[in-house]
Amino acid sequence: MIDIDPGVLTADHDLVACKGQAPYPVVNPIGLASGSIRGTVRILPGALIELIDLTVRDTPGVVTFSALRRAPQAFGQPASAVANAHHFRSGGIRVAVQADQLRVDMAIVVDRNANILTVSQALRHRVGAVAGLMLGMTITDVNVHVADIDGSSKEEGF
């Protein structure tokens, strides 16, 4: 479960204690009953946003981020409007974290040759999978705002 401290995300994970040493995190403990030894892993909001940033930039068709503006009401509430949540923002990414639930808004510029629907579906899937698998969080929303289409790859004469 993910808990929120002001400015810090936390997740409980199994730990293994060696005789005379402090517990250390184990990725895949063998032979331990689930939940036998518990501990806390703290994830800074900047690390969460960096994880999302790297995932987005690695998606084909994404050129860069754009300034994130408030989403129109027709598309629902932006992440900053989620009640009782901790809000974090950096560049074209905005996240709202409430308990173990994560909502992500992003504003991107897509390549002129990219299919916008394919790029946005890939982003929603990839960001949801990375945050869900790496952090164990429940992803409630991944909202992609296409702010612009990059025309820098236009050929002369068109």
C-alpha positions in Angstrom: 0.0 0.0 0.0 1.2 3.5 -0.8 1.0 6.1 1.9 1.6 9.8 1.5 3.8 11.9 3.8 4.0 15.6 3.0 6.3 15.6 0.0 7.1 11.8 0.1 5.4 8.8 -1.3 5.8 5.5 0.7 5.2 1.9 -0.1 5.4 -1.2 2.1 7.7 -3.9 0.9 9.1 -7.1 2.4 12.5 -6.9 4.0 15.0 -9.5 5.0 17.1 -9.0 8.2 20.5 -10.5 8.4 21.9 -11.4 11.8 23.6 -8.3 13.3 22.7 -6.1 10.2 20.0 -3.7 9.4 17.2 -5.0 7.1 17.6 -4.4 3.4 15.1 -4.5 0.5 14.7 -7.7 -1.4 13.3 -7.8 -4.9 12.1 -11.5 -4.8 12.6 -13.1 -1.4 12.7 -16.9 -1.6 11.1 -18.9 1.1 9.6 -16.0 3.0 5.9 -15.9 3.7 4.3 -12.8 2.2 4.1 -10.1 4.8 6.4 -11.9 7.3 8.7 -8.8 7.7 7.5 -5.4 6.7 9.3 -2.1 6.0 8.8 1.2 4.1 10.2 2.4 0.8 9.9 6.2 0.3 9.5 7.6 -3.2 10.0 11.3 -3.6 7.5 13.0 -5.9 10.3 14.1 -8.2 11.2 10.4 -8.7 7.6 9.6 -9.6 7.5 12.4 -12.1 10.9 11.5 -13.5 9.7 7.9 -14.1 6.6 9.2 -16.0 8.8 11.7 -17.9 11.2 9.0 -19.1 8.4 6.7 -20.1 6.7 9.5 -22.1 9.9 10.6 -23.9 10.6 7.0 -24.8 7.3 6.6 -26.6 7.4 6.8 -30.4 5.6 9.8 -31.8 6.2 12.1 -28.8 8.5 15.1 -29.6 8.5 16.9 -26.3 6.3 18.2 -23.5 4.3 21.3 -23.6 3.0 23.7 -20.9 0.1 21.9 -19.1 -3.0 24.0 -18.9 -6.2 23.3 -17.0 -8.3 20.7 -18.8 -11.7 21.8 -20.1 -14.6 20.6 -18.0 -15.9 18.5 -20.9 -12.9 16.2 -20.3 -13.4 15.9 -16.5 -11.4 17.3 -13.7 -7.7 17.8 -14.0 -5.4 16.0 -11.6 -5.1 19.3 -9.6 -8.9 19.1 -8.8 -8.9 15.7 -7.1 -10.1 16.2 -3.5 -8.0 15.1 -0.6 -5.0 14.3 -2.8 -1.4 15.4 -2.8 -0.6 17.3 -6.0 2.7 17.5 -7.8 3.6 19.2 -11.0 6.7 19.5 -13.2 6.7 20.9 -16.8 4.1 19.0 -18.8 3.3 16.5 -16.1 0.8 16.9 -13.3 0.0 14.0 -10.8 -2.5 13.6 -8.0 -1.8 10.9 -5.4 -4.4 9.8 -2.9 -3.5 6.7 -0.8 -2.3 4.2 -3.4 -4.2 5.8 -6.3 -2.5 7.9 -9.0 -4.0 10.2 -11.6 -1.7 11.7 -14.3 -2.2 14.6 -16.7 0.3 15.4 -19.4 0.6 17.8 -22.2 2.7 16.7 -25.2 3.8 17.7 -28.7 3.5 14.9 -31.2 5.4 14.3 -34.4 3.5 15.4 -37.6 3.8 11.9 -39.0 2.5 10.1 -35.9 -1.1 8.9 -35.5 -2.3 10.9 -32.5 -4.8 8.2 -31.4 -2.0 5.5 -31.4 0.4 7.7 -29.6 -2.1 8.7 -26.9 -3.2 5.0 -26.4 0.4 3.9 -26.1 1.1 6.7 -23.5 -1.9 5.7 -21.4 -0.9 2.1 -21.5 2.8 2.6 -20.9 2.5 5.1 -18.1 -0.2 3.0 -16.4 1.9 -0.1 -16.7 5.1 1.4 -15.5 3.6 3.2 -12.5 1.5 0.2 -11.7 4.2 -2.4 -12.0 7.2 -0.4 -10.6 5.3 1.3 -7.8 2.4 -1.0 -7.1 0.0 1.9 -7.4 -3.5 1.9 -8.8 -3.7 4.1 -11.8 -7.1 5.8 -12.0 -6.5 8.1 -15.0 -3.9 8.9 -17.5 -5.0 12.0 -19.4 -3.1 13.0 -22.5 -3.4 16.5 -23.8 -2.0 17.0 -27.3 -0.9 20.6 -27.2 0.7 20.8 -30.6 1.9 18.9 -33.7 5.6 19.4 -34.5 6.1 20.5 -38.0 9.9 20.6 -38.0 10.1 17.4 -40.1 8.2 19.0 -43.0 9.9 18.5 -46.3 10.5 21.5 -48.6 7.8 22.1 -51.1 4.9 20.8 -49.2 
